[in-house]
C-alpha cells in the first residue's frame, strides 16, 4: 500500500506551467537588475574620473630661504633637513670649523 502512494505523487501540468512562468519573470527581473547595477558601476567610475581630471596637479615649488638674521633651517623636497647649508651670510661669528 505504501508503494502505491509513492508512485502517485505527481504535479499537475497547470501548476508546473504557472510556476515556470513565475520563474521566467523572476529571472528576467534579476537580469535587468544585474545590467542596471553594472551600468551604475561604470557610470560612477566615469563620474569620479571626470571630477578628478578637472584639476591640474603640479608639484613645482620654489623655496626661498633668508638666513641673514638667523639660522636657515628647512626641509627639502626629498625629506632631508638642511641646517643652514649654502644659505645665509657667513660671517666670522657663523664660521664653523670643518
C-alpha positions as CSV (number, residue, x, y, z in Angstrom):
1,X,0.0,0.0,0.0
2,X,2.9,2.4,0.7
3,X,4.4,1.7,-2.7
4,X,1.2,2.9,-4.4
5,X,1.2,6.3,-2.6
6,X,4.9,7.0,-3.6
7,X,4.2,6.4,-7.3
8,X,1.2,8.6,-7.4
9,X,3.0,11.8,-6.3
10,X,2.8,13.9,-9.5
11,X,2.4,17.7,-10.1
12,X,-0.4,18.8,-12.4
13,X,0.7,20.4,-15.6
14,X,-1.1,23.7,-15.0
15,X,0.7,24.1,-11.6
16,X,4.1,23.3,-13.2
17,X,3.4,25.7,-16.1
18,X,2.4,28.6,-13.8
19,X,5.5,28.0,-11.6
20,X,7.8,28.1,-14.7
21,X,6.1,31.4,-15.9
22,X,6.8,32.9,-12.5
23,X,10.4,31.8,-12.5
24,X,10.9,33.3,-16.0
25,X,9.6,36.6,-14.7
26,X,11.9,36.5,-11.7
27,X,14.9,35.6,-13.8
28,X,14.1,38.4,-16.3
29,X,13.9,40.9,-13.4
30,X,17.1,39.7,-11.9
31,X,18.8,40.1,-15.3
32,X,17.6,43.7,-15.6
33,X,18.8,44.4,-12.0
34,X,22.2,43.0,-12.8
35,X,22.5,45.0,-16.0
36,X,21.5,48.2,-14.1
37,X,24.0,47.5,-11.4
38,X,26.8,47.0,-13.8
39,X,25.9,50.2,-15.7
40,X,25.8,52.2,-12.5
41,X,29.3,50.9,-11.5
42,X,30.7,52.2,-14.8
43,X,28.8,55.5,-14.6
44,X,30.1,56.1,-11.0
45,X,33.7,55.3,-12.1
46,X,33.4,57.6,-15.1
47,X,32.0,60.4,-12.8
48,X,34.8,60.4,-10.4
49,X,37.4,60.1,-13.2
50,X,35.9,63.2,-14.8
51,X,35.8,65.0,-11.5
52,X,39.4,64.3,-10.6
53,X,40.7,65.1,-14.1
54,X,39.3,68.6,-14.0
55,X,42.1,69.7,-11.7
56,X,45.7,70.2,-12.8
57,X,48.1,68.9,-10.3
58,X,51.6,70.3,-10.4
59,X,54.5,69.7,-8.0
60,X,56.6,72.7,-8.8
61,X,57.6,74.6,-5.7
62,X,60.2,77.3,-5.1
63,X,61.7,77.6,-1.6
64,X,63.5,80.9,-0.7
65,X,65.4,80.8,2.5
66,X,66.7,84.0,4.0
67,X,69.1,83.3,6.8
68,X,70.6,86.8,7.2
69,X,69.3,87.3,10.7
70,X,69.4,83.7,11.9
71,X,70.0,80.1,11.0
72,X,68.4,78.9,7.7
73,X,66.9,75.5,8.5
74,X,64.5,74.0,6.1
75,X,63.2,70.6,4.9
76,X,64.0,69.8,1.3
77,X,61.8,68.0,-1.3
78,X,63.4,64.7,-0.6
79,X,62.7,65.0,3.2
80,X,66.3,65.9,4.3
81,X,66.8,68.6,6.8
82,X,69.2,71.3,5.6
83,X,70.7,73.2,8.6
84,X,71.9,76.4,7.1
85,X,73.7,74.7,4.2
86,X,74.5,77.1,1.3
87,X,72.2,79.7,2.8
88,X,72.5,83.0,4.6
89,X,75.5,85.1,5.2
90,X,78.6,83.6,6.6
91,X,80.5,85.9,8.8
92,X,83.1,85.4,11.4
93,X,80.5,84.5,14.1
94,X,78.9,82.0,11.8
95,X,82.0,80.2,10.6
96,X,82.2,76.6,11.6
97,X,85.4,74.6,11.9
98,X,85.4,71.8,9.4
